Amino acid sequence: MSSDTATHAQPGKATGQQPPAWQRRLRRFGYGGRTGPGVRERLVPPYAEPGTRLWEVLGATPSAAARIARWSGWGGPLLVALCAGLTRFWHLGSPDNVIFDETYYAKDAWSIWEYGYEGTWPKSANDRILDAPQHIPLSDAASYVVHPPVGKWVIGLGEQFFGLHPFGWRFMVAVLGTLSVLMLCRIGRRLFRSTFLGCLAGALMAVDGLHYVMSRTALLDLVVMFFVLAAFGCLLVDRDRARARLAAALPAGEDGAARPDPAVARGLKLGARPWRIAAGVLLGLAIGTKWNGLYVLAAFGLMTVLWDVGSRRTAGALRPYRAVLRRDLGWAFVSLVPVAILTYIASWSGWFTASGSYDRGRGWRHSGYFRHWAESGKPDGGGYGTGGAFDWLLNPLRSLWHYESEVYKFHVNLDSPHVYQSNPWSWLVQSRPVSYFYESPRAGQEGCPRDAAEKCAREVLAIGTPLLWWTACFALLYLLFRWALRRDWRAGAILCGIAAGYLPWFLYQDRTIFSFYAVVFVPFLCLGVAMMIGALLGPPGASETRRVIGAVGSGALVLLIIWNFIYFFPLYTGQTIPMDAWRARMWLDTWI
């Protein structure tokens, strides 16, 4: 079909796309159908114009209100992020102790900045690190670790600024937790074309207990979440820019409106797209923190290709899958998979460069674990290479491959029972949280009242804000409805993020796993709740009564979630509270 024919297509519909059968039947009775937005608006929906009424009610002049509204796209997210940051950095060094798996990552992070690889620590290392004066008993003997280095490089950066103590090893995680709230506000704004809903999604994550605790603990999972969310944001920007290029290339009719054009939709070359390459780098960093980023890479890769299919179909392609196969699939693969692999390998640069030296009596020294396996077949070395011309390049890669294969065996066979392990089926209702730290101060000690009849409780409990997570269960049903029955791409994108971070753990139900792994998909749960609340508020054309009822119900729900976060705040921060107050917060027996 020629482009001339395409100019006579119905506005808002691709050429050759017939209306539903029920519409065609109703035309016999005079039904003309509803004219949708033009193809350009469908490709790149405009942002809603910011309102000034609120600011004028608060006393601002019309011109000042207009300026405030104009800057609300950044001002709102920055304000939400500021509140999130203030709470996350509040008493960040408390508890002044090594809590839960900080015993691994805080020390490995220090070591990796010292040597480029993980050294060895004695059993008494934690006490000696926390002693005054401090002693850091780090040995350069290589240690066997089972997670890639990126997250430890990140944690160690804070230690380089503030030293090897709780504030130092938690600093960068708190920074990423705060920045992730800012990113989610902006991502939600772009996704929903609404500054309010974007800021709402960010505010919900700011008051989620699991995200809050993970933002104040030197573990790897929040670092994975940060890179995954950043990659999702890059893909969203890439989607908008690619669709804008398609819209700009479409021919316009006499009325100035763009018309679908099969030739343009089929043949326009979009080439390498910088934002998608950036997403590949970020996903490589996620994989370089923990391997579950691999599933996100696969899911996001499929998602961005399907977005291209939808874009070319909207622009008028008669065979959008064939068009994407010819024009986009190769670039999408190169931008994501090879870029992520190269980023992952580059993240091991410290391990590669710490080649050490060979001592005939003691083997390889000052080198990472398995660094010279290819030369000797032993973790501590003992050989001199195979003599090939490219051994200087291939041997380190062979050694890394062997290291990774050993780590994979460790992960899939990890089934040692743990008191806080949980099955992924229970994560959404937060039935088995993880206690990172617990003490029972006596009366008159560590903030416990002198007249207390029994010991007090001081705990850091990694549990999501219950009302938020239970609301998210209903939001998931709403997202499934919007995606399956209304073909809403936004719901599909959110579900993709949740599925990528959640569903793979069902493959390892016999493995020792914990509910705090769910922090990777917390941002997408918050987006889902924000989208559901947007529906509760009602569409723009709804009656005033409908909007008032929706606003009251939605406002009450958000306030209850905020109250719930404040109520559990002592358990998120390790504050000393009376035992009765602690028991009152143990809503389920499985939380103890």
C-alpha positions as CSV (number, residue, x, y, z in Angstrom):
1,M,0.0,0.0,0.0
2,S,1.4,3.4,-0.9
3,S,1.8,6.4,1.3
4,D,-0.8,8.2,-0.7
5,T,-3.4,5.7,0.4
6,A,-2.3,5.9,4.0
7,T,-3.1,9.6,4.1
8,H,-6.8,8.7,3.9
9,A,-6.8,6.5,6.9
10,Q,-9.0,7.3,9.8
11,P,-7.2,9.5,12.3
12,G,-5.8,7.5,15.2
13,K,-5.9,4.2,13.3
14,A,-3.2,2.5,11.4
15,T,-3.9,1.8,7.7
16,G,-5.6,-1.6,7.3
17,Q,-6.7,-1.7,11.0
18,Q,-10.4,-2.4,11.0
19,P,-12.7,-1.3,13.8
20,P,-14.1,-4.0,16.0
21,A,-17.0,-6.1,14.7
22,W,-19.5,-4.7,17.2
23,Q,-18.7,-1.1,16.0
24,R,-19.2,-2.1,12.4
25,R,-22.6,-3.7,13.2
26,L,-23.7,-0.6,15.2
27,R,-22.9,1.7,12.2
28,R,-26.1,0.4,10.6
29,F,-28.0,2.2,13.4
30,G,-26.0,5.5,13.0
31,Y,-23.2,4.8,15.4
32,G,-20.1,6.6,14.2
33,G,-17.6,5.5,16.8
34,R,-15.4,7.7,18.9
35,T,-12.6,9.6,17.3
36,G,-9.4,8.9,19.2
37,P,-6.2,10.9,19.4
38,G,-4.1,11.3,16.3
39,V,-1.3,9.0,15.5
40,R,1.3,11.5,16.7
41,E,-0.4,11.8,20.1
42,R,-0.6,8.0,20.3
43,L,3.1,7.6,19.6
44,V,4.1,10.3,22.0
45,P,1.3,11.2,24.4
46,P,1.7,14.8,25.8
47,Y,2.3,15.5,29.4
48,A,-0.7,17.0,31.3
49,E,-0.4,20.7,31.7
50,P,0.4,21.5,35.4
51,G,-2.4,23.2,37.3
52,T,-2.0,26.4,39.2
53,R,-5.1,26.3,41.3
54,L,-3.5,24.7,44.4
55,W,-0.7,27.3,44.5
56,E,-3.2,30.2,44.1
57,V,-5.3,28.8,46.9
58,L,-2.1,28.8,49.1
59,G,-1.7,32.5,48.3
60,A,0.6,32.6,45.3
61,T,0.0,35.2,42.6
62,P,-1.0,33.8,39.2
63,S,2.4,34.4,37.7
64,A,4.2,32.8,40.7
65,A,1.8,29.9,40.6
66,A,2.5,29.4,36.9
67,R,6.3,29.4,37.6
68,I,5.9,26.9,40.5
69,A,3.7,24.7,38.3
70,R,6.2,24.8,35.5
71,W,9.0,23.6,37.8
72,S,6.9,21.0,39.5
73,G,8.2,18.3,37.2
74,W,11.5,18.5,39.0
75,G,10.5,20.3,42.1
76,G,8.0,17.6,43.3
77,P,10.4,14.7,42.8
78,L,13.3,16.6,44.5
79,L,11.1,17.4,47.5
80,V,10.0,13.7,47.8
81,A,13.7,12.6,47.5
82,L,14.8,15.1,50.1
83,C,12.3,13.7,52.6
84,A,13.4,10.2,51.8
85,G,17.1,11.2,52.2
86,L,16.5,12.9,55.5
87,T,14.9,9.7,57.0
88,R,17.5,7.4,55.5
89,F,20.5,9.3,56.8
90,W,19.0,9.9,60.2
91,H,21.2,8.0,62.7
92,L,22.6,6.0,59.8
93,G,25.4,4.6,61.9
94,S,22.9,3.0,64.4
95,P,23.1,0.2,65.4
96,D,26.8,0.7,65.8
97,N,27.4,-2.9,65.0
98,V,27.9,-5.4,62.1
99,I,24.3,-6.5,61.4
100,F,23.3,-9.6,59.4
101,D,25.3,-10.1,56.2
102,E,27.2,-6.9,56.6
103,T,29.7,-9.2,58.1
104,Y,30.5,-10.3,54.5
105,Y,30.0,-7.3,52.3
106,A,31.3,-4.5,54.5
107,K,34.7,-6.3,54.9
108,D,34.9,-7.5,51.3
109,A,34.2,-4.0,50.1
110,W,37.1,-2.7,52.2
111,S,39.4,-5.5,50.9
112,I,38.4,-4.9,47.2
113,W,39.5,-1.3,47.5
114,E,42.7,-2.3,49.1
115,Y,43.8,-5.1,46.9
116,G,41.3,-5.3,44.0
117,Y,40.1,-8.6,45.3
118,E,38.6,-10.1,48.5
119,G,41.2,-10.9,51.1
120,T,40.9,-13.0,54.2
121,W,39.6,-11.9,57.6
122,P,40.0,-13.7,61.0
123,K,36.9,-14.8,63.0
124,S,37.5,-11.9,65.5
125,A,37.5,-9.3,62.7
126,N,34.2,-7.7,63.6
127,D,35.1,-7.0,67.2
128,R,38.5,-5.7,66.2
129,I,37.1,-3.4,63.6
130,L,34.6,-1.9,66.2
131,D,37.2,-1.6,68.9
132,A,38.6,1.7,70.0
133,P,41.3,2.1,68.8
134,Q,40.4,0.3,65.7
135,H,42.5,-2.6,64.2
136,I,41.8,-3.8,60.7
137,P,43.1,-7.4,60.5
138,L,43.0,-7.9,56.8
139,S,45.2,-10.5,55.1
140,D,46.2,-10.4,51.4
141,A,45.5,-14.1,51.1
142,A,42.7,-14.6,48.6
143,S,39.2,-15.5,49.9
144,Y,36.6,-17.5,48.1
145,V,33.5,-15.3,47.6
146,V,30.3,-16.1,45.7
147,H,29.1,-12.7,44.4
148,P,30.5,-10.4,41.7
149,P,32.4,-7.2,42.7
150,V,30.3,-4.3,41.6
151,G,28.1,-3.9,44.8
152,K,31.2,-4.2,46.9
153,W,33.0,-1.5,44.9
154,V,29.9,0.7,45.6
155,I,29.8,0.0,49.3
156,G,33.6,0.4,49.6
157,L,33.4,3.9,48.1
158,G,31.6,5.1,51.2
159,E,34.2,3.4,53.4
160,Q,36.9,5.3,51.5
161,F,35.2,8.5,52.4
162,F,34.2,7.8,56.0
163,G,36.2,4.8,57.1
164,L,35.5,1.2,58.0
165,H,32.7,1.6,60.4
166,P,28.8,1.4,60.2
167,F,28.2,4.9,58.8
168,G,31.0,4.4,56.2
169,W,29.8,1.1,54.9
170,R,26.1,2.1,54.8
171,F,26.7,5.6,53.3
172,M,26.6,4.7,49.6
173,V,23.7,2.3,50.0
174,A,21.7,5.2,51.6
175,V,22.7,7.5,48.7
176,L,21.5,4.9,46.2
177,G,18.3,4.4,48.2
178,T,17.6,8.2,48.1
179,L,18.4,8.5,44.4
180,S,16.2,5.6,43.6
181,V,13.2,7.5,45.1
182,L,14.1,10.5,42.9
183,M,14.4,8.2,39.8
184,L,11.1,6.6,40.6
185,C,9.3,9.9,40.8
186,R,10.6,10.9,37.3
187,I,10.0,7.4,35.9
188,G,6.5,7.4,37.1
189,R,5.9,10.9,35.7
190,R,7.1,9.7,32.3
191,L,5.2,6.5,32.5
192,F,1.9,8.0,33.5
193,R,2.4,11.5,32.0
194,S,1.5,12.8,35.5
195,T,3.8,14.5,37.9
196,F,1.3,13.7,40.7
197,L,1.3,10.0,40.1
198,G,5.0,9.9,39.6
199,C,5.6,11.7,42.9
200,L,3.1,9.4,44.6
201,A,5.0,6.3,43.4
202,G,8.2,7.8,44.8
203,A,6.6,8.8,48.1
204,L,5.2,5.2,48.5
205,M,8.7,3.8,48.1
206,A,10.0,6.4,50.5
207,V,7.7,5.0,53.2
208,D,8.2,1.3,52.4
209,G,9.9,-0.4,55.3
210,L,11.8,-3.0,53.2
211,H,13.3,-0.3,50.9
212,Y,14.0,1.8,54.0
213,V,15.9,-0.9,55.9
214,M,17.8,-2.0,52.8
215,S,18.8,1.6,52.2
216,R,20.4,1.6,55.6
217,T,22.2,-1.8,55.5
218,A,25.4,-2.7,53.5
219,L,23.9,-5.5,51.5
220,L,23.9,-6.0,47.7
221,D,20.2,-6.3,46.9
222,L,19.4,-2.6,47.0
223,V,22.4,-1.9,44.7
224,V,20.9,-4.4,42.2
225,M,17.5,-2.6,42.6
226,F,19.1,0.8,41.8
227,F,20.7,-0.4,38.6
228,V,17.6,-2.3,37.5
229,L,15.4,0.8,38.1
230,A,17.9,3.0,36.3
231,A,17.9,0.6,33.3
232,F,14.1,0.7,33.2
233,G,14.2,4.5,33.2
234,C,16.7,4.5,30.3
235,L,14.5,2.1,28.3
236,L,11.5,4.4,28.9
237,V,13.4,7.4,27.6
238,D,14.6,5.3,24.6
239,R,11.0,4.3,23.9
240,D,9.8,7.9,23.9
241,R,12.6,9.1,21.7
242,A,12.2,6.3,19.2
243,R,8.5,6.9,18.9
244,A,9.1,10.7,18.5
245,R,11.4,10.0,15.6
246,L,8.7,7.8,14.0
247,A,6.1,10.5,14.6
248,A,8.3,13.2,13.0
249,A,8.9,11.1,9.9
250,L,5.2,10.4,9.3
251,P,3.5,12.5,6.5
252,A,0.9,15.1,7.5
253,G,-2.5,15.6,5.9
254,E,-4.1,18.8,4.8
255,D,-5.2,19.4,8.4
256,G,-1.6,19.2,9.6
257,A,-2.3,15.9,11.5
258,A,0.1,13.1,11.0
259,R,-1.1,10.0,9.1
260,P,0.0,6.4,9.5
261,D,2.4,5.4,6.7
262,P,3.4,1.8,6.1
263,A,6.5,2.7,4.1
264,V,7.8,5.0,6.9
265,A,6.8,2.6,9.7
266,R,8.4,-0.3,7.9
267,G,11.6,1.3,6.6
268,L,12.7,4.0,9.0
269,K,16.1,3.1,10.4
270,L,16.5,4.0,14.1
271,G,20.1,2.6,14.4
272,A,22.0,2.5,17.6
273,R,20.1,4.3,20.4
274,P,22.2,5.8,23.2
275,W,19.6,5.3,25.9
276,R,19.3,1.6,25.2
277,I,23.1,1.3,25.3
278,A,23.0,3.0,28.7
279,A,20.5,0.4,29.8
280,G,22.8,-2.3,28.7
281,V,25.6,-0.9,30.8
282,L,23.3,-0.6,33.8
283,L,22.1,-4.1,33.5
284,G,25.7,-5.3,33.2
285,L,26.3,-3.5,36.5
286,A,23.3,-5.2,38.0
287,I,24.5,-8.6,36.9
288,G,28.0,-7.6,38.2
289,T,26.4,-7.1,41.7
290,K,24.2,-10.3,41.9
291,W,23.5,-12.8,39.1
292,N,19.7,-12.4,39.4
293,G,20.2,-9.4,37.1
294,L,20.5,-11.9,34.3
295,Y,16.7,-12.5,34.4
296,V,16.1,-8.8,34.3
297,L,18.3,-8.4,31.2
298,A,16.2,-11.1,29.4
299,A,12.9,-9.6,30.5
300,F,13.8,-6.0,29.7
301,G,15.3,-7.1,26.3
302,L,12.0,-8.8,25.4
303,M,10.0,-5.8,26.6
304,T,11.9,-3.2,24.6
305,V,11.6,-5.2,21.4
306,L,7.8,-5.5,22.0
307,W,7.7,-1.8,22.5
308,D,9.3,-1.4,19.1
309,V,6.6,-3.7,17.6
310,G,3.9,-1.5,19.1
311,S,5.6,1.6,17.9
312,R,5.8,0.5,14.3
313,R,2.3,-0.9,14.3
314,T,1.0,2.4,15.5
315,A,3.0,4.2,12.9
316,G,1.3,2.1,10.2
317,A,3.4,-1.0,9.6
318,L,1.3,-3.8,8.2
319,R,3.8,-6.5,9.4
320,P,5.3,-4.9,12.5
321,Y,7.1,-8.0,13.7
322,R,8.9,-8.3,10.4
323,A,9.8,-4.6,10.4
324,V,11.2,-5.0,13.9
325,L,13.1,-8.1,12.9
326,R,14.7,-6.3,10.0
327,R,15.3,-2.8,11.5
328,D,15.4,-3.1,15.3
329,L,16.1,-6.5,16.7
330,G,19.8,-6.6,15.8
331,W,20.5,-3.2,17.3
332,A,18.5,-4.1,20.4
333,F,20.5,-7.3,20.9
334,V,23.9,-5.5,20.4
335,S,22.9,-2.6,22.7
336,L,21.9,-4.9,25.6
337,V,23.5,-8.3,25.6
338,P,27.1,-7.7,24.4
339,V,27.2,-4.4,26.2
340,A,26.0,-6.0,29.5
341,I,28.6,-8.9,29.1
342,L,31.5,-6.4,28.4
343,T,30.4,-4.3,31.4
344,Y,30.3,-7.4,33.6
345,I,33.8,-8.5,32.6
346,A,35.1,-5.0,33.0
347,S,33.7,-5.0,36.6
348,W,36.3,-7.7,37.4
349,S,39.1,-5.4,36.5
350,G,40.5,-5.4,40.0
351,W,40.6,-9.2,40.0
352,F,42.3,-9.2,36.6
353,T,44.9,-6.6,37.4
354,A,45.8,-8.2,40.8
355,S,47.9,-10.9,39.1
356,G,50.3,-11.0,42.0
357,S,53.7,-12.7,41.9
358,Y,54.7,-16.3,42.0
359,D,56.7,-17.7,44.9
360,R,58.0,-21.3,44.2
361,G,57.6,-22.1,47.9
362,R,54.2,-20.4,48.5
363,G,52.6,-20.3,45.1
364,W,50.8,-17.2,43.8
365,R,50.6,-14.2,46.2
366,H,48.7,-11.0,46.1
367,S,46.2,-12.3,43.5
368,G,42.5,-13.1,43.6
369,Y,41.0,-16.5,44.2
370,F,41.3,-18.7,41.1
371,R,43.1,-15.9,39.4
372,H,45.8,-18.3,38.0
373,W,43.7,-21.4,37.8
374,A,44.2,-21.7,34.0
375,E,48.0,-21.9,34.6
376,S,47.9,-24.4,37.4
377,G,44.5,-25.8,37.9
378,K,44.8,-24.9,41.6
379,P,43.4,-21.9,43.4
380,D,46.8,-20.9,44.8
381,G,48.7,-21.2,41.5
382,G,51.9,-23.2,40.8
383,G,52.2,-23.1,37.1
384,Y,53.6,-20.8,34.5
385,G,51.0,-20.8,31.7
386,T,50.6,-23.1,28.7
387,G,52.9,-21.2,26.4
388,G,50.3,-20.0,23.9
389,A,50.7,-16.6,22.1
390,F,47.5,-15.3,23.6
391,D,47.7,-16.8,27.1
392,W,48.1,-13.3,28.6
393,L,44.5,-12.7,27.5
394,L,42.9,-16.1,27.5
395,N,44.2,-17.5,30.7
396,P,42.6,-14.8,32.9
397,L,39.3,-15.3,31.0
398,R,39.6,-19.1,31.4
399,S,40.2,-18.6,35.1
400,L,37.2,-16.3,35.5
401,W,35.0,-18.8,33.7
402,H,36.1,-21.6,36.0
403,Y,35.5,-19.3,39.0
404,E,32.0,-18.5,37.8
405,S,31.2,-22.2,37.2
406,E,32.2,-23.0,40.8
407,V,30.1,-20.2,42.1
408,Y,27.1,-21.4,40.1
409,K,27.5,-24.8,41.7
410,F,27.5,-23.2,45.1
411,H,24.4,-21.2,44.5
412,V,22.2,-23.9,43.0
413,N,23.2,-26.3,45.8
414,L,22.8,-23.9,48.7
415,D,20.1,-25.5,50.8
416,S,21.4,-25.1,54.4
417,P,18.4,-24.3,56.6
418,H,18.2,-20.8,58.1
419,V,15.7,-19.6,60.7
420,Y,14.7,-16.6,58.5
421,Q,14.5,-18.3,55.1
422,S,11.1,-18.0,53.3
423,N,9.4,-19.3,50.2
424,P,8.7,-16.7,47.5
425,W,5.0,-17.6,47.6
426,S,4.9,-15.7,50.9
427,W,6.8,-12.6,49.9
428,L,4.0,-10.4,48.7
429,V,2.2,-10.7,52.1
430,Q,5.5,-10.3,54.0
431,S,4.8,-13.3,56.1
432,R,8.4,-14.1,57.0
433,P,10.6,-11.0,57.4
434,V,14.3,-11.1,58.3
435,S,15.6,-9.8,61.6
436,Y,18.9,-8.2,60.9
437,F,19.7,-7.2,64.5
438,Y,18.1,-7.9,67.9
439,E,19.0,-7.0,71.5
440,S,17.1,-7.1,74.8
441,P,18.5,-4.2,76.9
442,R,17.8,-4.4,80.6
443,A,16.0,-1.7,82.5
444,G,18.1,1.5,82.6
445,Q,20.4,0.4,79.7
446,E,20.5,1.7,76.1
447,G,17.3,3.7,76.4
448,C,15.2,1.1,78.2
449,P,13.2,2.9,81.0
450,R,14.5,2.4,84.5
451,D,11.1,1.4,85.7
452,A,10.5,-1.2,83.0
453,A,9.0,-4.3,84.4
454,E,10.9,-6.5,81.9
455,K,13.6,-6.2,79.3
456,C,13.1,-3.9,76.3
457,A,13.5,-4.8,72.7
458,R,15.8,-3.3,70.1
459,E,15.4,-4.7,66.6
460,V,16.1,-4.0,62.9
461,L,13.4,-5.9,61.0
462,A,13.6,-6.1,57.2
463,I,9.8,-6.0,56.5
464,G,7.9,-4.0,54.0
465,T,5.2,-1.6,55.2
466,P,2.4,-4.2,55.6
467,L,-0.5,-2.0,54.4
468,L,1.5,-1.0,51.3
469,W,2.4,-4.6,50.4
470,W,-1.1,-5.8,51.0
471,T,-2.5,-3.0,48.9
472,A,0.1,-4.0,46.2
473,C,-1.6,-7.5,46.0
474,F,-4.8,-5.8,44.8
475,A,-2.8,-3.5,42.6
476,L,-1.3,-6.6,40.9
477,L,-4.8,-7.8,40.0
478,Y,-5.6,-4.4,38.6
479,L,-2.5,-4.4,36.5
480,L,-3.3,-7.9,35.1
481,F,-6.8,-6.6,34.2
482,R,-5.4,-3.5,32.5
483,W,-2.7,-5.5,30.6
484,A,-4.7,-8.5,29.6
485,L,-8.1,-7.0,28.9
486,R,-7.3,-3.3,28.1
487,R,-3.9,-3.8,26.5
488,D,-2.4,-1.0,28.6
489,W,1.3,-1.0,27.9
490,R,2.0,0.8,31.1
491,A,0.6,-2.1,33.1
492,G,2.6,-4.5,31.0
493,A,5.8,-2.6,31.7
494,I,5.2,-2.6,35.4
495,L,4.3,-6.3,35.4
496,C,7.5,-7.0,33.5
497,G,9.6,-5.4,36.2
498,I,7.8,-7.3,38.9
499,A,8.0,-10.6,37.1
500,A,11.7,-10.1,36.3
501,G,12.6,-9.6,39.9
502,Y,10.1,-12.0,41.5
503,L,9.3,-15.1,39.3
504,P,12.8,-16.5,38.8
505,W,13.0,-17.3,42.6
506,F,10.2,-19.8,42.1
507,L,12.8,-21.9,40.2
508,Y,14.8,-22.2,43.4
509,Q,12.2,-23.0,46.0
510,D,14.5,-25.6,47.6
511,R,17.3,-23.1,47.9
512,T,17.9,-21.0,51.0
513,I,16.4,-17.7,50.0
514,F,15.0,-14.7,51.9
515,S,12.2,-12.2,51.6
516,F,14.5,-9.2,51.4
517,Y,15.4,-10.3,47.9
518,A,12.1,-8.7,46.9
519,V,13.5,-5.2,47.3
520,V,14.5,-5.5,43.6
521,F,10.9,-5.2,42.5
522,V,9.7,-2.8,45.2
523,P,9.8,0.2,42.8
524,F,7.4,-1.6,40.4
525,L,5.0,-2.5,43.2
526,C,4.9,1.2,44.1
527,L,4.3,2.1,40.4
528,G,1.4,-0.4,40.4
529,V,-0.2,1.0,43.5
530,A,0.2,4.5,42.1
531,M,-1.5,3.5,38.9
532,M,-4.4,1.8,40.8
533,I,-4.8,5.0,43.0
534,G,-4.9,7.0,39.8
535,A,-7.8,4.9,38.6
536,L,-9.5,5.3,42.0
537,L,-9.3,9.1,41.6
538,G,-11.3,8.8,38.4
539,P,-10.7,9.9,34.8
540,P,-10.5,13.6,34.0
541,G,-14.0,13.7,32.6
542,A,-15.6,12.1,35.6
543,S,-18.3,13.9,37.6
544,E,-17.3,16.0,40.6
545,T,-19.0,13.6,43.0
546,R,-17.0,10.7,41.5
547,R,-13.7,12.7,41.8
548,V,-14.4,13.7,45.4
549,I,-15.2,10.1,46.5
550,G,-12.1,8.9,44.7
551,A,-9.9,11.5,46.3
552,V,-11.2,10.8,49.8
553,G,-10.7,7.0,49.4
554,S,-7.3,7.4,47.8
555,G,-6.2,10.0,50.3
556,A,-7.3,7.8,53.2
557,L,-5.4,4.8,51.8
558,V,-2.2,6.8,51.4
559,L,-2.4,8.3,54.9
560,L,-2.9,4.8,56.3
561,I,0.2,3.6,54.5
562,I,2.2,6.5,55.9
563,W,0.8,5.9,59.4
564,N,1.8,2.2,59.1
565,F,5.4,3.2,58.2
566,I,5.6,5.6,61.2
567,Y,4.1,2.9,63.5
568,F,6.8,0.4,62.5
569,F,9.6,3.0,62.3
570,P,11.2,1.8,65.6
571,L,11.6,-1.7,64.1
572,Y,13.2,-0.2,61.0
573,T,15.8,1.8,62.9
574,G,16.7,-0.4,65.9
575,Q,15.2,1.9,68.5
576,T,14.8,0.6,72.0
577,I,11.1,0.2,72.9
578,P,9.2,-1.6,75.7
579,M,8.6,-5.2,75.2
580,D,4.8,-4.6,75.1
581,A,5.2,-2.1,72.3
582,W,7.4,-4.6,70.4
583,R,4.8,-7.4,70.9
584,A,2.0,-5.1,69.6
585,R,3.9,-4.7,66.3
586,M,4.2,-8.5,65.8
587,W,1.0,-8.7,63.9
588,L,1.7,-12.3,62.7
589,D,3.3,-15.1,64.7
590,T,5.7,-15.7,61.7
591,W,7.3,-12.3,62.3
592,I,8.9,-13.4,65.5
